[in-house]
Amino acid sequence: MSDLETQKRPSVFARKDVKQTVYLWVIFTAIIGYVSATVQARSMGASASETMSTTIHMIRVFTWVVAPVAGLIAAMAATTLIAKMHFGDTPPDEADHQIRNSPRATSTWLIVSSLLCLFAVVWGTIVLQRDNAAILDPAAMNVNVTGQQWVWNFDYVDNGTVRSADLYLPVNKPVVFHVTSKDVIHSFWIVQMGIKIDANPGYVTETSVTPNKIGIFDIRCAELCGLYHAFMQTKVHVVSQADYAAWIKSQGGQA
Ligand SMILES: [Cu+2]
C-alpha cells in the first residue's frame, strides 16, 4: 500500500481550487449584490409613494438574498474556466469528482433553494395583499385609464366628464385606476410610484396607489405594443388638493 492510499483525506477546504472558489464567491456576491440592488433601485428614480418605497426595499432585500447564489455560480464557473483548462483527446485526470456525485451538496442546494423560494413567496404575497387593500378603500378617487396606440387618456369619473392626456392627482389621496385598452395589450406604469398593470382590450384591470410627494413623475407603457411603443409615455402631475380642485374646474369638471 502506498503512502498516498493510507493518508487521511484532507479537508475539502484545504484544496487550492476550493479556496479560490470561496474567495471568488465572496467577491462576486459583493459585486453582484451591490450593482444589482443599486442600479435597479436608482434607475427608477426617487420614490413618490409608499408602494414604491416598499418595492425598492423589497428589490434590495431579494437581490441581497439571492446574490450569494449567483455569486457561487459565477465563482465556480470562473474557477473551472481558469484552473481546469484541459487540452488533448484524453479525459482530464480529475474528471470524476463533480459536485453532482455528492448527496450532501445536492441536498444543501435543494434545501437552500426551497427556503429562498418560500421566503420570496411569503414576503411577496404579504406586500401584494397590502398594496391591493387600497382598491377597496371607499375614500379613494377613481380614474379611468385608456391605452391606445400610442397614447394614454385619463377620465376623472368622480369629477364629471374631464379627460386629459397628462394625469393630474391630488397628493396623499388614494386613487384607484380602472385600466383598459382600445386596441392591443399595453401596460400602465407609473415609474416612481411603483405600480404597473396590463391594459387589455375589452377588459378592465385595477390598481391603486397613494401619491405622497408633490411633483411631476413618469408614466410609460411597459408592454411592447407596436412601432411607437417607446414614445407611449406621459407625465403625472401630483399637486395639492386645492390645485387639483382648481385644475378640475379649469377643465369644466366639478371638484
Ligand atoms: Cu403601449
Residues whose N, C-alpha, C, O or C-beta is under 5 A from the ligand:
A	BS01	CU	I185 H186 S187 C221 E223 C225 M232
